[in-house]
């Protein structure tokens, strides 16, 4: 139970943007970018595969829980099955439902992903107690210990905010994500977190991006989006007018502030 694996697009979709004017007590920024484009005011991020990742491969975790139910399967085979099943799954969106009902539907959505994963890995496999296996996986991935920050993630967020940029998270994760972020020490690093349960939409639907932009009070051309999925993150962000950045194009996330909020060029004499 985790996010889709990365599909790589290109690096930065155009030249790196430069600083904007701050109006909320953060360090002041220039009103006009040095490259002549509208300066950035906000940076949005994907979650799984971009800022956070599982502490061990998903296939290894599923294999361990299956073993406890009497089924031995190679972790690599389960991991491959998981990616295929997840890629074919419908969006985890339940418009018109109450918050409590959405939480139950999200859990059931993941139940079908787990069941489909084991079936895709081995049609003959029969877990002694599927419900116990699923419950264990659900609880495991709800704990922050099952996740870790990607290298440079905390430094990137701190650097962007120090430069006066607002930060947000736009993820197709379920509602467990907020508790995971708190456990990883990242919850306070975002001005807004938007999930499908909040927006009634999931990436690549533009409405989930628009919900975050509206909450930040920022127009799309004044924001960047950092993600790892070619369609759900990068192409979707570009279609809406955001500056899309493939996280795979970065040597380290820690370098992101230097790209998105660089220091002004020095005059030569």
NORZICOR-V484000 format. One record per helix or strand of 2 or more residues. SS is the DSSP state (A for helix, B for strand). FROM is the first residue (numbers start at 1). TO is the last residue. Records with the same first field share a line. If there is no record, write none. Layout:
BEGIN
SS = FROM-TO ; FROM-TO
END
This chain:
BEGIN
B = 42-45 ; 52-54 ; 147-149 ; 166-170 ; 192-194 ; 223-227 ; 243-246
A = 58-67 ; 75-88 ; 99-121 ; 130-142 ; 144-146 ; 153-162 ; 177-184 ; 187-189 ; 196-199 ; 206-216 ; 220-222 ; 230-240 ; 247-249 ; 253-260
END
